[in-house]
Amino acid sequence: MKKLSVFFLLLLSYASCFAQNSDVPEMADIMESNGKIYVVIATIVIVFAGLSVYLFSIDRRLRKIEKEK
């Protein structure tokens, strides 16, 4: 079973090498030419910053609760 799954994994990776076409521009290149890549990057940064603030606030609350006990 393990050999069969490794075989299919290698077969899929082999097929994906030939599926790439250099004539078609990459999605990042298209988005960069339109200026949309900056919107995507800004959205990712905002989401990451929000999650970070949320996790730090939870950490502070847990420390406060642990000190009370």
GROMACS elastic network, one bead per residue, 0.5 to 0.9 nm:
[ bonds ]
;  ai    aj funct       b0    kb
    1     4     6  0.50954   500
    1     5     6  0.62952   500
    1     6     6  0.86745   500
    2     5     6  0.52666   500
    2     6     6  0.62323   500
    2     7     6  0.85675   500
    3     6     6  0.51323   500
    3     7     6  0.60652   500
    3     8     6  0.87296   500
    4     7     6  0.50079   500
    4     8     6  0.63244   500
    4     9     6  0.86358   500
    5     8     6  0.51791   500
    5     9     6  0.61485   500
    5    10     6  0.86400   500
    6     9     6  0.50215   500
    6    10     6  0.61601   500
    6    11     6  0.84843   500
    7    10     6  0.52164   500
    7    11     6  0.60729   500
    7    12     6  0.86613   500
    8    12     6  0.60855   500
    8    13     6  0.85640   500
    9    12     6  0.52294   500
    9    13     6  0.62802   500
    9    14     6  0.85936   500
   10    13     6  0.51207   500
   10    14     6  0.60343   500
   10    15     6  0.86020   500
   11    14     6  0.50630   500
   11    15     6  0.62177   500
   11    16     6  0.86914   500
   12    15     6  0.51289   500
   12    16     6  0.62100   500
   12    17     6  0.88339   500
   13    16     6  0.51387   500
   13    17     6  0.65308   500
   14    17     6  0.54385   500
   14    18     6  0.72150   500
   15    18     6  0.55656   500
   15    19     6  0.64420   500
   16    20     6  0.68163   500
   17    20     6  0.60877   500
   18    21     6  0.77858   500
   20    24     6  0.89063   500
   21    24     6  0.60931   500
   21    25     6  0.87175   500
   22    25     6  0.70747   500
   22    26     6  0.84472   500
   25    28     6  0.82863   500
   25    29     6  0.63236   500
   25    30     6  0.66502   500
   26    29     6  0.52151   500
   26    30     6  0.64308   500
   26    31     6  0.87303   500
   27    30     6  0.51409   500
   27    31     6  0.61228   500
   27    32     6  0.84603   500
   28    31     6  0.50711   500
   28    32     6  0.59125   500
   28    33     6  0.84999   500
   28    37     6  0.69200   500
   29    32     6  0.50627   500
   29    33     6  0.61386   500
   29    34     6  0.86672   500
   29    37     6  0.86398   500
   30    33     6  0.52114   500
   30    34     6  0.63683   500
   30    35     6  0.86278   500
   30    36     6  0.85441   500
   30    37     6  0.85998   500
   31    34     6  0.51285   500
   31    35     6  0.59868   500
   31    37     6  0.50245   500
   31    38     6  0.84800   500
   32    36     6  0.60574   500
   32    37     6  0.50374   500
   32    38     6  0.75322   500
   33    36     6  0.77795   500
   33    37     6  0.83188   500
   34    37     6  0.77017   500
   35    38     6  0.61180   500
   35    39     6  0.75961   500
   36    39     6  0.51717   500
   36    40     6  0.65302   500
   36    41     6  0.88046   500
   37    40     6  0.50878   500
   37    41     6  0.61925   500
   37    42     6  0.85463   500
   38    41     6  0.50342   500
   38    42     6  0.59720   500
   38    43     6  0.84641   500
   39    42     6  0.50981   500
   39    43     6  0.61141   500
   39    44     6  0.86500   500
   40    43     6  0.51420   500
   40    44     6  0.62682   500
   40    45     6  0.86817   500
   41    44     6  0.51467   500
   41    45     6  0.61866   500
   41    46     6  0.86332   500
   42    45     6  0.50991   500
   42    46     6  0.61306   500
   42    47     6  0.86312   500
   43    46     6  0.51350   500
   43    47     6  0.61802   500
   43    48     6  0.85642   500
   44    47     6  0.52034   500
   44    48     6  0.61015   500
   44    49     6  0.85332   500
   45    48     6  0.51140   500
   45    49     6  0.60168   500
   45    50     6  0.85102   500
   46    49     6  0.51123   500
   46    50     6  0.60901   500
   46    51     6  0.86117   500
   47    50     6  0.51180   500
   47    51     6  0.62004   500
   47    52     6  0.85888   500
   48    51     6  0.51695   500
   48    52     6  0.61180   500
   48    53     6  0.86803   500
   49    52     6  0.50519   500
   49    53     6  0.62090   500
   49    54     6  0.85749   500
   50    53     6  0.52390   500
   50    54     6  0.61569   500
   50    55     6  0.86388   500
   51    54     6  0.50455   500
   51    55     6  0.61030   500
   51    56     6  0.85824   500
   52    55     6  0.51830   500
   52    56     6  0.61536   500
   52    57     6  0.85781   500
   53    56     6  0.51873   500
   53    57     6  0.61502   500
   53    58     6  0.86594   500
   54    57     6  0.51930   500
   54    58     6  0.62915   500
   54    59     6  0.86687   500
   55    58     6  0.50975   500
   55    59     6  0.61485   500
   55    60     6  0.87138   500
   56    60     6  0.62483   500
   56    61     6  0.86902   500
   57    60     6  0.51461   500
   57    61     6  0.63047   500
   57    62     6  0.86846   500
   58    61     6  0.51081   500
   58    62     6  0.61773   500
   58    63     6  0.86516   500
   59    62     6  0.51332   500
   59    63     6  0.62162   500
   59    64     6  0.86577   500
   60    63     6  0.51419   500
   60    64     6  0.62441   500
   60    65     6  0.87157   500
   61    64     6  0.50909   500
   61    65     6  0.62479   500
   61    66     6  0.86288   500
   62    65     6  0.50519   500
   62    66     6  0.60557   500
   62    67     6  0.85719   500
   63    66     6  0.50439   500
   63    67     6  0.61611   500
   63    68     6  0.87137   500
   64    67     6  0.52389   500
   64    68     6  0.64313   500
   65    68     6  0.52176   500
   65    69     6  0.66982   500
   66    69     6  0.54539   500
